Each structure stands twice: as structure tokens, then as C-alpha cells.
Amino acid sequence: MSHPDFLPTGKPVIGERRSFGEPLAGKRLGVGVVGLHEGHTMLVALRASQWCRAAAGCDLSEAKRASALETSPGIFVTDSYEAMLARPDVHIVAIYTPDGLHADQIEAAFRAGKHVLCTKPLVNDLSVAKRLLDAAARSGCRLQVGQSTRFYEPFQRQRELFEAGAFGEIEVIDAHYNHRMDWFYEKSPWSVNATHWAYLGLSHPVDLVRWYLGSIREVHAYGAVSALGRTVGLTKPDAITVNLISTSGRLGRVLGHYGFHELPKARSLIECFLMGSEGTSLARYPDLRLTYHDARGVAIDEDYDHAMAGYYYRHELKGMHYGEFCNLIDSFAVATVGDSPNSPNLREGLETVAVMDAIVRSLESGRPETPLTIPE
């Protein structure tokens, strides 16, 4: 689907909320959200979107549908995914349901002629890869993986500086996501045994490593179950460390701990530390900070807390995803209507899943493992 009337007219603005250009008034793409728990954040994010608008919400819970109407008055709400897919005012389907439902819901959206934004992990079963790629090819529709960390201001700025050559070639990348997750088990009890933390929280740093290193040749992982994990009945590790090597020989390290007690003020929940041939940088979440050295060796600390907290959080509570979700959906809409590449797309998402699958296999075998090849 291509809409010349929507073509962007501007570039991202540094130091302010990010702009992807101004589409013509009244012609924003309609978004239908399925899974209105986490998906409620997307509904809030769409209030600030320059390219999209909330059109529909779908959930089995009557209470969540009622809440969606309070957030986005006038949208169509339903407990029928098929009914939402049938609506002509839904151009993009945003999927925020439990992991095991993603593949069937993505395929159904493609059959209905809808583009898809799917939360991470894209899927947790590589056997569906060929099926999804074939469905996308038949439909002519595209998919964006909801790896929202990429679209948070410090990580956007870090990437811009990298692409401008500020750090040279990335030789080593160290990324982590550490977060106590008792609240997550309470809101998503299915997560205790129906999936693996390698596909949940660890997907953030794994995606960051792949963003910079590209194809991964081998991974070696170690894991343990935390005290919190034992309390909730986990049988799979929630503390995981991974060494990775790319096909080009560059190195990555990933850490995820989802049962630890507290976070020292000196560290952030998510960090991406780039070590390049010409410089280094550290991006943080939820801190709106990026630190790097300029060409003179002077440390630069870009702090966007005062300038951009209102956009990224919309209130005093740090850690919500409003601004990054808005950046995510707007960049996808721009790419979709302008027929330009979007990232991470379906194939990238599946390749990241292949790395996570190899991590799980390495945890089980105790040996290095090779990611499986995604079919053409």
C-alpha cells in the first residue's frame, strides 16, 4: 500500500519530540490494537501521533474494552479479532497479546490486507517462520517488530551518531536489561511457564546487539533461577548472561536479570554500551541520557529529562513507553506509505528470534550454539 499524500516533509528534530513530517490533515492511518493491557499504552501514544490515529480496540475483557473507550472515545471496540480485521478504517494492526498467539494473528492480519506492528517477541517458535514469510509475500503487507527501545531518545541519538561515523566500526557491544519482574507475573501470569525470559526481557538487549553487529554466528549462554523466580515457580532461568560473536567476528555481551532486589542509582534498567574503533557511547533507559566523547576526547552528556520527559512519559512516572511507542508507530507509518524500508522488519525479527532460540538451546546444552537459518 502506498499513499503519496502521506509522504514525509521533514526530518527528526534533535532536542525536541521527534517529527517524521506532517501528513495532510485528516489522513492519518487507522490503527487497531488487539490486546488492550499492554496495548493500552499504544492507545495513549497514538494521541500524540502525527501519522496515525486510534481506530479500534480488541480484547476479551469487557473492562479493558471500556477502559479503551475512555482513553480513545469513539473508537470501535470488540471482542472479535475478525470483526476488527474486517474494518476498512484499520490500516495497521498492533498486536499486544501473549506470545503464543502472535503467529496466527499476524497471518490473519496479512490475509485481511493489514500491515502489522507486533510486540516483542515476534514469535517464540521458529517453525512458523516460513509460514509468516509466505503470508507476507502473498499479501504485499509489511510488519514492524515492536522493539521499542530502539525508538527511545538516547538510543535514537546513539544510532544517529554511529551512522555519522562518530564511533567508527563497532568492535564490542555490551547491552543489558535488568528489572525486577514480580509486577509482571501479577499482570501476566501466563508468563511464568508459557514462555522464556530469553524471549521476553532479553529480547531488548539481543535486538540492540543485532542492530549493530548484524548476523550472529554463535552464542554461549549461562543461566540461573533467582530467589524471586523460585517464589513464583519458575523452572527456567530468569538471570541470563550471553556471549555472542557475529559472522564478521565482532563481539557482543548480553545480560538480563529479572528477579534482582533493587537497582543502584548509578545504573539504568537498559543500557547499550558501544565500543568502537573511534569512540564509545552509553545510552540509557529510562534515564533520558546519552554519554559519549567528542573528537577532542571531551565527555558529552546529553540529558533530555527536562526537554522531553513530557513527551516520553506524559506524567511523573518514568518507565512508561508512550513516546517511544509513538516514534515506533510513526516511523512505521512513514515507511509504509512512502514505500521505504522499515526496521526491524519481519525477517529481522525472525533472525532475532533465531538468536534467542540459540540462547535457549545453549542454556539447555551448556555449550555454544549456532542460530538457525531463516528460510528465504
N, C-alpha and C positions, 0 to 999 in steps of 0.2 A: 504494500500500500504506500503510495507516495502522494503527498499533498503540497504542491508548490506554494500555496498560500501560506503555509506554515514555516517556510524557510527562515532560518535564524538571521537576525540583522546585527548581532553584536557578539562580543566575546566575554568570557568570565571576568568579573571585576574583582581585583585583589583588594582586600581590606574591607569590603562590604559583602552583603549577601551575594552569592553567585548568580549571575544572569546568563541565560542561554539564548538571549534575543527575545524580542517582543513579537509574538504571533498576532495575527489580526484579531480584533476584538470579537468575542462570541464564537470563536472557532477552536477552542481548546478541546483536546482529545478526552473522551469519557473513559473513566477508569472504574471497573467493577472489582470490588475486593471480596475475596472468599476467605473466611477465617477471620472473624471480627474481634478476636482477642488481641493478638499481635497486630493484626490488620487495622485495628482502631488507630494505631499510630500513623498509618498511611492516610487514613481519612483526615486526621488533623493536619498532616503535612500538606495534603492537597489544597488546604485553604490558602497557602502561600504560593502554590504552583503558578508559574507563568504560562505553562504549556498544557496543563491537564486540569480536569475537574472531577470530583466525585460524582459518579453516575448511579452506582448500585452497590449494595452490600448483601452478602450471603452468609448465613450461619444457621446451624441447627438450633441455637439458643434464642429463644424469644427475647430474653433480657438483653442479649448482645445486639440483636436487631433493633430493639427500642433505643439502646444507647447510641447506635449508629445514626439513627434518625435525629437524635438530639444534637449530635456532632455535625451532621450534614443534612439539615432539613430539606425535604423534598426529594431525596434520592429514593430509588426503588429498592425495597428490601424484600428478601425472600429466603426460604429455607431450601429452595430448589436451585442447585447449580445449573441445571439445564435451562431453567427459566431465565437466569441471569445471562447465560451464554446466548440466548435467543434474542436479546435486546439489541437493536441496531445502534443505540447510543453508547454501547460499551465497545470501545476500540481496543483497550488494553485490559487484560485480566491480571490482577495482582493476587498471587496465591500465598496465603499465610496459614496454611493448615498443617497438621502433623506430617512428618517426613514421608511416611509410607503411602500417603495419598497423592503425593506430588505428580508421579509419573502419569497416572490415569487422568488427573485433572489437567495437566499440560497437554496431553494428547487430545482430550475432549475440546479444549480451547482452540487448538490448532484446527481441528475438524470444523469448528464453528467460524473459522476465519479470523480469530482474535490473536493479537500479539500478546506475549506473556511476560510478566515480571514475576519471578518465583524466588521466594526467600531461600536463604541457605539453610541446610544443604540442599542443593538442587534435587538430588535423589540420594538414597543410601544403598542402592543395589545396581551395580553396573550392568546387570543382564538386560536392563531396559534401554541401554544407550542406543543401540541400532534402531530400535523401535521409535524412539523420540527423534532421532536424526531423520529418519524416513518420513515421519509425520510432519516435521518442519519443512522438509523439501517439497512434499506434496502440497502443503498449504500455502507456501510462499510467505509464511509468517515468521517472525523472529522472536527470540527470547533474550531477556536480560536476567542474570543471576543477581539476587538482592544482596550482594556483598557490600553492605552499606559503609563499612569502614573506609573503603577507597574514596568515598564521597564526602568524608568529614574534612573540614578545612585544613588542618595541619597535614593530612595525607595528600590532599589535592595540591597544596603548595609544595610539598616534598617532591611529588611527581613532576610538577612544572619545572622545578629547579634541576631535577635529574635530566629531564628531556632537553633542558637548555645547556647541559654539559657541565653543570656546577660540580658534580661529584666524580666525573669521569666514568670509567667502567666499574660497575658494582662487582666487587670481589667476594664479599661476605655480607649476608643479611641476617640479622638476629631479630626475630619477631615473637611477641608473646601476647596471650590473653589470659589473665588470671582474675578470677571473680568468684566470690563465694555464692553458691547457687541454691541455697535452701529455699529462697523465694521462687526459684524456677520450678523446683519439684512440686511446690504447692500449687502453682497455676497450671502446670503441665505434667500431671502425674504419669502420663504415658511415657515420659522421657526416662523414667527410672530403668526400665528394662527393654523398651521397644526400640532403642537406638543406641548410639555410642558417642561418647564425648569427642571422639576423633571426627565425627561428622557434625557435631554441634559447635561448641565454643572454639574448638581447634580449627574450624574452617576459616576463621578470621585470619590468624597468622599464616596458615598454609596458603591462603589466597594471596596474601601480601608477598610471601616468598616467591610464589609462581609469577606474580605480576612483574617482578624484577629479574628473576632467573630464567623464566620460561620453562621448557620441558625438563622434568626431573628424571634422572637416570636411576637413582636408588635412594631408599630411606632406611634408617635404622632407628627403631623406637624402643623406649622403655616406659613402663607404666606401673602405677600403684593405685590402690583404693585408699582414699583419705578417711579420717575419722567420721566426717560428715557423710561420706559415701556409704560407709558401713552402717551408719544410723538409719539411712533411708532404704537400705537393702540393695545397694549397687553390687553387681557381680562383675562389672567391667571397670577398667581404670578411669578415674577422674583426675589423676595427676599424670601428665604425659610429657615426655621430652623426646625430641626427634632431631637427628642429624640428617641432612639432605644434601645430595650433590646433583647438580644439573648436568645435562648432556654436554655442556660446554666446559664442565669442570669447576664451575663456581660453587661456593658453599653456602648453605643456609642452616639455621638452627631455629627450632620452634619449641615453645614451652606453653603448656596450658595446665592450670591447676584450678579446679572448680569446687574445692572443699576447704580452702585455707581460711584462717581465722580472721585476719584483717589485713589491710593494705597500708604500709608505711606511706606517709605523705610524700616522700621523695620519689615514689614510683607511681606509674599510671596503670590502669586496667589493661589497656592495649598500648603497645609500643612497637615501633618499627625503626630499627637502627640500621642505617645503610653505611657500609664501609666501602668506599670507592677508591679508585686509583688517584683521584684528585681531591677528595674531600669526604667528609662524613656528615650525617644528619640524623636527628632523632625526632620523630613525630609521635604525638601522644593523644590518647583518648581516655577519659572525657575532657581532660585539660585541653584547652584550645591553644596549644603551644607547639611551635616547631623551633628546634635549635640546630644551628649549623655554623660552619666557619666560612667567611668570605675569602677572596683571593689573597688578602693580606694576612690571613690567619686569625682575624678578629672574630670572636664568638658573637653570633647574631641570635637573639632570642625573640622570635615573633610571637606575641601574645595577643590573641584575638578575643580574650574573655569579655572585655568591656564593649568592643565593637560589634561582636557577633553572637554573644550569648542569647540575646533575644530572639534571633533567628534560629539558632540550632536547638535551643531548649524550650523557648516560649514561656518559661516560668523559672523559678529559682532552683528547681531540682535538676542537677546535672545528671546525664546518663540517658536521657530520652533521645530518640532518634529523629526528631521532626525535621531539622534542617538537612541532615544527610539523606533522609528518605525523599525530601523534596528535590535535592540535587540529583538523586538517583533516577526518579521518575522523569524529571525534566530532561536530563541528558539522554535518556532512552527515547523520549518522545521526539526530541530534535533529530536523533539519528534515524528514527523510524520514518518520519515524514520527509526528511531530507535524503533518504536512501544512502546514508553514510554508515560506516561500521560502528557498532556498539560493543562495549566490553564491560564485564565479562559476558560473552555470548554463550549460546548453548554448547558449542564444542569446548570452549574454555572451561565452562562449568563442569562438563563431564570429565575433562582431563584433571581438574582439581579433585573431583570425586575419586578418580583413579589413584591419585596420590594418597588420599585418605584411606582408601581401600588397602593400599600397600602398607600404610601405617598400622592398620588393624591387624593385617597378616603378620607384620613384624612383631607387634606386641604378643601375638599368639605363638609365634615360632621362636622368638628370641634371636632371630637372625636378620641381616639386611634383606630387604625385599625390593623387587622391581615393579613399578606401576604397570598395569596392563595397558595395552594399546587400544585406543578408542577407534572403532571401525570407521571407514570412510562412508 
